[in-house]
Amino acid sequence: MTTSRSAPVRVITSPALSRDTAMKRTTRVPARASLCEGSSPAVPSTAGAITLRINGEAHTLPVDHRTTLLDALRERLDLTGTKKGCDQGQCGACTVLLDGRRALACLQLAVAAEGREITTIEGVADGDRLHPVQQAFLDLDGFQCGYCTPGQICSAIGAMAEHAAGWPSAVTDDVRPEAGPPPLTDDEIRERMSGNLCRCGAYVSIVEAVARAADAAKPTQPAPSPRISPEAETKEIAA
């Protein structure tokens, strides 16, 4: 019987580096000579001055190009009516109006809003006169803690404008353009306002408030004149 014996392990060592070689390998050489000379690197700036037109007033301010409209409103202009809820575009608390259309301020860059008309909750009322949506929320108790209310009101104003323009929703039965605006039922309001969350659960009152405001915003139509037959109209003119 033979016994196998393992081969001896050879340890290979590298020769010691000389002091000069070690210094050369550990010394960092700047990639650009311009950095050593003290000049600024050729990197484009990520900041600049923008002018935002908010609630009818122009505001010029320097911002980082990555600043969201929500942070510009709250942190730079002290317009804290627009709330920061999730900061991910899921709760709707930061809803504002851009050129009359709904937008989530937390997903909108401030630089992208330059040149557009921005309306926040601070600019919804007409002086001391509340907007019909605001008044309806007060009358029907469409809020509890009030945190989501600014976004709810701005979203309702935008939703009413979309409905008046004939925009369909996911629950609209007839989506043909010639069909006109669908009836603003509770289901229509719930669907159109589904992007705004209320953690207090005041949805029933919110739907009622939006319905009342939409009804109050309908243009008053003059009473139609009685139809007169051509023969009667001729006799009337001759008389």
N, C-alpha and C positions, 0 to 999 in steps of 0.2 A: 504494500500500500504506500502510495507516494503522497506527499503533502505539498500542495501548491503554495508557493510563497509569492506574495505581492511584490511588484517591482518597487524599488525605492523611489520616493518622490523627490524630484529635483526642483529646487527653488531657484528661479531665475531672477536675479536682481539687476536693475538698471544702474548704470554707473552714476555716481553722484554728479549733480549738475554743478558747474562752477558758479561762483557768485555773480559773475558778469552775465552768464547765460540766464540764470534765474531772474535777474533784474530786467533783462530784455523781454522775457516772456510775461512778466507780471506788469510791466509798464503799459498803461493805456494811452493810446494815441488818439486824439480827437478826430472824429470822422470828418469834420469840416474845419477848415482853417479859419473861417469867418467867426466861428464860435470862440476861438482863442483870441481873436482880435477885438472882441467885445461888440461886434455888430449884431443886430437882431436877425434871427433866422427868417428865411423866406417862407413863413407859414401864414396862411390867410387868417384874419381875425374872425372870431366867432361872435362878435358883438357889434352892435351898431345902433344908431338912433332911428326910431320909428315914430310915426304919428298915427294915433288911433282916434277915430271919431266915435265917441261914446256918449249916448244920450244927447246928441246934438252939439257936443263940445269936443274940440280937438285937444288931444293930450300928446305932447312930444316927450319921449323918454328913451334913454339908452337901455337896451336889453340884450341879453345873450340870445342868439338866434334859436337856441333850444328852449327858451322860456315859453311855457304854455300861456294861452290867453287867460286861463283861470288864475295862474300865479301873478300875471301882470295886473289883473284887475284887483286882486286881493292884497298882494304884497307891495306893489308899486304905486297903485292909485287909491288904495284904501276903500275900494268899492266891495265891501265884505258881504253885501246882500247875496251875491252869488256864492253858493256854499260848495265846499270840497267834501264830498262824501266818500266815494270809493277811489277816486283818481284813476279810474280804469274805464270810464264810459259806461258803467253798468247801472248806476242808480238814478241818474238824471238830475241830481241836486244842483249841478252846475249849468243847467240849460240857460242859454241866452238866445237872443235873436240876432242873426246876421242878415242884413238886408231883408228883414221881415221873416226869415226862415229859421226854424229851430236848429241849434247847434250845441254840441257838448263842449264847453270851454276847456275841459281838462284834456281833450283830444285835439284841440285846435291850437296851432302855434300862433303866438302873438304876431309874428312877422307876416303870417298868411292872412291876418285880419286887417292889415293896413289897406286903407282905401275903401273899406266897407263900412256900412252904418251898423254900429253895434248898439243894441238895446239891452240893458240889464234891468233888474227889478227896480232899481232906483229911478229909472226913466219911464216906467210904464204908466204911471199916473199923469194926469194933465193938471199940473199944479196941485191944488188941494182937492181936486176932483179925482176920485179913484177910478181906475179902469173897471169896466163892467165885470171882468173876471175877478178882480180884487174884491169888489163889493159883494159879488155872489159868494165868494169864499167866506167872507165875514158873516153874511146873512144866514148861510146854511151850515156854518161850522165845518168848513172843509179842511180844517187843520187841527192838530192837537199840540204837539211840541213846536211845530212851525219850522223845523229845520229844512224839510223838503219843500216847503210852501213856495219860496221864490222860484225854484225850478218848475214846480207844478204850474204856477201861474204863467210863466213864460212859455212853457210847453203847451198849455191850453190855448194861449193866444195864437201860437203858430199852428196848432191843430185846427183851430177854427178857420184860419186863413186858408189852410190846405183844403179843408172841406168846402169852403165857399168857392174855391177855384175848381172844384170838381175832381180833386184827387181821390182815387179809391183807396180802400184799406184792405186788409186781408179778409175781412168779413163782408165786404161789399158784394151784393148779389150781381148787379149789373155794372160791369166795368167799362162799358162802351162810352166813349167821349160824348156822344150825342145824348146819353142818358142823363147827363147833368149830375149835380151833387146828390148823393144818396140821402135818404132820411137820416137825420142825426139821432139814431136810437142809442139806448144805453150800451148795446153791444159795440156800436161804432165808436162811442166815446171811450169805452174800456180798451178797445184795440188801439186806438190812436194815442192813448195816454199810457200804454203798457210799458213804455220805457222809463217812466217815472215811478220810483218805489216810495211807498209811505210805510215806514216801520211802525207807525202808530195804528195803521189799518183803517184810515179814514176814507177808504175808497168809495163807500156809498155816498157820503156827502160830497166828495170831489166830483163824482159823476153828475150829481144833481146840480152842483155849482156850475160846471161846464155847460150843462144843458140850459140852465137859466141864462147864463151869459151869452150863449149862442143865440138864444131866442131874442134877447134884448138887443143884440147887434144886427138883427135882420133889418134891412132897409124897409122903411114904411112905404108901401105902394099906394099911390092915389087910387081912389075908387074908380073903376072903369066906367066910362060914359055909356049910357044906354045905346044899344045898336039901333040905327035908324035905317030903314029900307031906302034904296036909291030914289024910289018914287016919292016917298014922304020928304026926303031931303030936297028934291027938286021943287016940290010944292012950297016947302018952307022958305027956300031961297026966293022963289017968285013972289011970295007974299011980302 
